[in-house]
Amino acid sequence: MGNATIQGELWGARAEDWAEIQESVFYQAYEAVLDSINVRPGIKILDVGCGSGLFCSMAAERGANVTGIDAAEALIAIANQRLSQGDFRVGEMETLPYADNSFDVVTGLNSFQYAENPVNALNEARRVAKNESSVVVMVWGKAEDCDAADHLMALGPLLPPPPPGAAGPFALSEEAALKAFVSQANLTPLRIEDADDLWAYPDFDTAMRGMLSSGPVIKAIQHSGENSVWESVSESIASFKTPAGGYELKNKFRFLTATV
């Protein structure tokens, strides 16, 4: 059960570029989540789909005891280098290797939707969370609020045909859809918040390295070739070039906090 092997290969293909560039552009959104859940010293946090550990590192700076799991071995290796006191493991989010009632907060920041069965992944998050604790689900905000929407939409034709009924990147952006998703895992929605998040790159080469490092982009490269994807990404960010030669894309992320 699950697709960790497939996702791990995709997200680990350009792990260094993801860790060095692309993961850092989520900093503002991660800050908003940390502020919302009121991190305090000693709190136990599990980040599902932790990548190279940026969110966990930020939580640890606030005194949290952090655990992270990700499908990509290369990203977990970087996370362990970043934060030696964290507990980082390679694993499947639909079968988490933790005991019931283990964590004060479980987060899935743009990650649960990559599971083969997202509701199964969310059920696992609920299982390992303590009673009356929080599960946080972060997804894209509305497409019209995200400059990166052009990039994501242009990527669609370069990907393999999706299975029938597959959800797009903005499928959970509406409040009703997000609440319905968490309710399927018997979680009680508490609040929905939006976080502004600026993707800022100093130059074209850095922007391209970052944006070509995500799992969906790697999948598109495998299906349609590097040149086609490179052209698509470069065209999608052209209008966001700054007078100084950098690139800035203003995005919004939506996160729902639910209780177990």
PyMOL commands that set and color helices and strands:
alter all, ss='L'
color gray80, all
select helices_A, chain A and resi 4-12+15-37+54-61+73-82+112-114+118-128+143-145+149-158+175-183+204-211+215-224+226-240
alter helices_A, ss='H'
color red, helices_A
select strands_A, chain A and resi 44-48+65-70+87-90+103-109+129-140+188-201+247-259
alter strands_A, ss='S'
color yellow, strands_A
deselect
rebuild
show_as cartoon
